[in-house]
Amino acid sequence: MSRSTLTSFKKKALSKASVKKEYEALSPAYNLRKKLIALRQKAGLTQEQIATVLHTQKSNISRLENASSMNSPKLSTIEQYAHAVGYDIKISFVPKKKAK
């Protein structure tokens, strides 16, 4: 018996409509957190360093960057984070895809 890879597991799971719907609903928050981490790393900052810049604690930065966090950050927090790593934010809205 061979072990399934993450890719094959994901493909099988996403073939279920209910799983795919939930996955897509969580995607924006996950992508935001991945982007925050990437920007911080590109700026050469640790979580401790960005926490100092933002006058907060490392645990708050960790929670902000944690993809499984149930807390949604405020827009002002994201903006402060972006400025700390040398970026401005831009928000765009895209039309929803219509179900077939």
PyMOL commands that set and color helices and strands:
alter all, ss='L'
color gray80, all
select helices_A, chain A and resi 6-14+17-42+47-53+58-65+75-84
alter helices_A, ss='H'
color red, helices_A
deselect
rebuild
show_as cartoon
